[in-house]
Every structure is written in structure tokens, then in C-alpha cells.
Amino acid sequence: MDSEQKDRPSGVQWVTVEAEQAGQRIDNFLLARLKGVPRSLIYRILRKGEVRANKGRIKPEYRVQEGDEIRIPPVRVAERDPATPGERTLNDVTRNILYEDKRLLIINKPSGLAVHGGSGVNYGLIEAVRALKPEYNDIELVHRLDRDTSGCIVLAKRRSALRILHELLRENGVDKRYLALVRGDWPGGERIVDAPLYKNVLQSGERMVTVNDAGKPSRSHLLPLVSTELASLLEIKLETGRTHQARVHCAHTGYPIAGDDKYGDEVFNQRLKAYGLKRLFLHAWRLRFILHDDNTVIDIKAPLPNDLLEVLKRLNIDAPH
């Protein structure tokens, strides 16, 4: 078919969660079963209570358990050819593969590439990876990065690996380090930011996060690497993985990240443009964890992309190795 689009009604489904699916978030579980259904519709039927687990209402963050009986309501599934990532995107993803084994794929995600399609984005990293090889068809994102953030992102080839990594993330078993360029001369040494984060979704669908006692516990370690009068390079270790955590915690300390058009300083951002900065200076540069089923140590660094290296060079700041 060309661009012609048809709808096919789908009746109520009752699905039993298998062992390999256990630990997956319900929204991802539904996306895998309802091919072609927009993520926005998935959240809508969850909010309305139309999706049930063992006859009870559940939230989008609910993780399915083996043996759960999941009720999936009738939806209208759009039958259309999915947008296919272009050759340039596929080549970009391929050359940014940092690590691969039988269970995992770790990629140095380029800035500007969303992790998945939706909300006006035709495709993202996950769709590009699945388009590379047939054996990647069932690969899943282990965690997420903002669209403008570059760096290490982990994908799981097997459901068992996904469960292990989700458990590690919940238990703070993944050492996640970011590099960020922030406004001004950072005073003193390492600072720990322990500030709860509350996520709002505006009517436009845009996510805004604030420091608020009603939010979820969030903890970051901010370590200065190089400080200058104009800007400082920080290493950020995240103990939790909240939406926009590094960006909001840096802004909360009074040292917003360069190029941040949501939580940053517009005047500072304009100054940095003169040094060649065209995007958010936030890079997920290192991941370290141990897969406890066989004690495999994964310790991966994603080198800073050339555009950020050039900014540091113009600022006379040495990049870490």
C-alpha cells in the first residue's frame, strides 16, 4: 500500500505474562504487543484504567510479573508502513557501537537522535537498531537519554538481560557518569545534590521537572574537573535516574548546563555560541556495572563527540580521557 491507511478493530485480549517478559514496564509490554499503536494512546488507555493486571488497575510504571493476567482493551491499530531510518542514520548508529555481546549492545548515541519514535518523531535509536539486522528485532532499551544528550546507552538483546539490568538500576548497581559544561567558575570540590524531583507534563506534552518535596528522591554527585571564569567542566554521577536529573540538579545549584534551553541561562547560552556550542553540553561518558549472573564486568567509555571537543578546545579546557 502507498500512504493509504486503514484501521482494523481489535477485540479485548487477555494475555498471560511469561517468564521472559517479567520485569518489563507495562507500557513497553503493550507497545511490543500492539504494533503500530502510538505511545500516546498506550498512556491514554492506562490512565483510563482500561488496562488491568489480575483485574486491578495499574499505572504506566507497573512492571509485569510472571503469571500476571493482563487485560488489553480494544484499540484501533493503524496499518501503515513505519518510517524507515535513512542510510545516514543507520551508518551513524553502526559506527557508534561501543560494545556488543550475546546479551547487550551499548551505543554512543548521537545528540539529536531520540531514543524512540513518537510525539512527532518518526523514528529513534531503537527503530534504527532494529532496522540494522534481523537478530535485533526484539532488542529493547534498558534506559533512556534525552534527545539532545549524547553518550552511552544500553540495549538488551534478551529478556533475561533486561531483567538483570533493570534490577541493577533499581539497586543503584550501575555507575553512570556524565560530562557537563556549566556556567561560571565552580567553587570548591565535589558537591552532593540531594533534591527530590517532580515531573509535570504540560498540555503541549512537554515535560518540565522541578525540585519539589512532593517529587521522587533524587541524588547526584557533581565533581569539578576543570574550572574557568566563564565555564566549568563537571563529572556527574547519578545515583538515581530521574527525568532531566542532571540538568535540573545543576540548575538548582546555580550552575546550569551550557546549551540547556529548558533549565539553563539564555545569556550564558548565547555567549557559548561564540565558542561553537550548538546544543546541550551533556554527555553520558561512562557506564560500569557487573552482570551478577556470571560476574561479567562491563566498563565502557563513550568519547566526547567532535563538536563538544572543539568547544572545550576554544575554551582552553582539556577533555578527560
HUHU-V321037 format. One record per residue. RES is the residue in one small letter. D_FIRST is the distance of its C-alpha to the first C-alpha in whole Angstrom. Layout:
res-><RES & RES>
d_first-><D_FIRST & D_FIRST>
//
This chain:
res-><m & d & s & e & q & k & d & r & p & s & g & v & q & w & v & t & v & e & a & e & q & a & g & q & r & i & d & n & f & l & l & a & r & l & k & g & v & p & r & s & l & i & y & r & i & l & r & k & g & e & v & r & a & n & k & g & r & i & k & p & e & y & r & v & q & e & g & d & e & i & r & i & p & p & v & r & v & a & e & r & d & p & a & t & p & g & e & r & t & l & n & d & v & t & r & n & i & l & y & e & d & k & r & l & l & i & i & n & k & p & s & g & l & a & v & h & g & g & s & g & v & n & y & g & l & i & e & a & v & r & a & l & k & p & e & y & n & d & i & e & l & v & h & r & l & d & r & d & t & s & g & c & i & v & l & a & k & r & r & s & a & l & r & i & l & h & e & l & l & r & e & n & g & v & d & k & r & y & l & a & l & v & r & g & d & w & p & g & g & e & r & i & v & d & a & p & l & y & k & n & v & l & q & s & g & e & r & m & v & t & v & n & d & a & g & k & p & s & r & s & h & l & l & p & l & v & s & t & e & l & a & s & l & l & e & i & k & l & e & t & g & r & t & h & q & a & r & v & h & c & a & h & t & g & y & p & i & a & g & d & d & k & y & g & d & e & v & f & n & q & r & l & k & a & y & g & l & k & r & l & f & l & h & a & w & r & l & r & f & i & l & h & d & d & n & t & v & i & d & i & k & a & p & l & p & n & d & l & l & e & v & l & k & r & l & n & i & d & a & p & h>
d_first-><0 & 4 & 7 & 6 & 8 & 10 & 13 & 15 & 19 & 21 & 24 & 27 & 27 & 31 & 31 & 34 & 34 & 35 & 37 & 35 & 33 & 36 & 37 & 34 & 33 & 32 & 29 & 28 & 28 & 26 & 23 & 23 & 23 & 20 & 17 & 15 & 18 & 20 & 24 & 25 & 24 & 25 & 29 & 29 & 29 & 31 & 34 & 33 & 35 & 32 & 32 & 35 & 36 & 39 & 39 & 40 & 38 & 37 & 37 & 34 & 36 & 37 & 37 & 36 & 39 & 39 & 39 & 37 & 36 & 33 & 32 & 28 & 27 & 24 & 22 & 18 & 16 & 13 & 10 & 8 & 8 & 12 & 14 & 15 & 19 & 20 & 22 & 25 & 25 & 24 & 28 & 29 & 29 & 30 & 33 & 34 & 34 & 38 & 38 & 36 & 38 & 36 & 36 & 35 & 34 & 35 & 34 & 36 & 33 & 33 & 34 & 31 & 28 & 27 & 28 & 24 & 22 & 22 & 24 & 22 & 22 & 18 & 20 & 23 & 26 & 25 & 21 & 22 & 25 & 22 & 20 & 23 & 24 & 23 & 26 & 25 & 23 & 25 & 27 & 28 & 30 & 34 & 35 & 33 & 34 & 34 & 32 & 34 & 36 & 36 & 38 & 38 & 35 & 35 & 32 & 33 & 31 & 33 & 33 & 37 & 37 & 35 & 38 & 41 & 40 & 39 & 43 & 44 & 43 & 44 & 48 & 48 & 47 & 45 & 47 & 45 & 46 & 45 & 46 & 47 & 48 & 50 & 52 & 56 & 59 & 58 & 61 & 63 & 61 & 58 & 57 & 56 & 54 & 54 & 52 & 50 & 46 & 45 & 41 & 40 & 36 & 36 & 35 & 32 & 31 & 34 & 36 & 40 & 42 & 46 & 49 & 50 & 52 & 50 & 47 & 47 & 49 & 48 & 50 & 50 & 53 & 53 & 55 & 56 & 55 & 56 & 58 & 58 & 59 & 56 & 54 & 54 & 52 & 51 & 50 & 49 & 49 & 47 & 48 & 46 & 42 & 41 & 39 & 40 & 43 & 45 & 44 & 46 & 49 & 49 & 49 & 51 & 54 & 54 & 53 & 49 & 46 & 46 & 43 & 42 & 41 & 41 & 44 & 46 & 48 & 47 & 50 & 50 & 47 & 47 & 50 & 48 & 46 & 49 & 49 & 45 & 43 & 40 & 39 & 40 & 43 & 42 & 41 & 41 & 43 & 44 & 44 & 46 & 46 & 47 & 45 & 48 & 46 & 48 & 49 & 47 & 48 & 45 & 46 & 43 & 44 & 41 & 43 & 43 & 40 & 42 & 41 & 43 & 46 & 46 & 47 & 50 & 51 & 52 & 53 & 56 & 54 & 54 & 51 & 51 & 51>
//
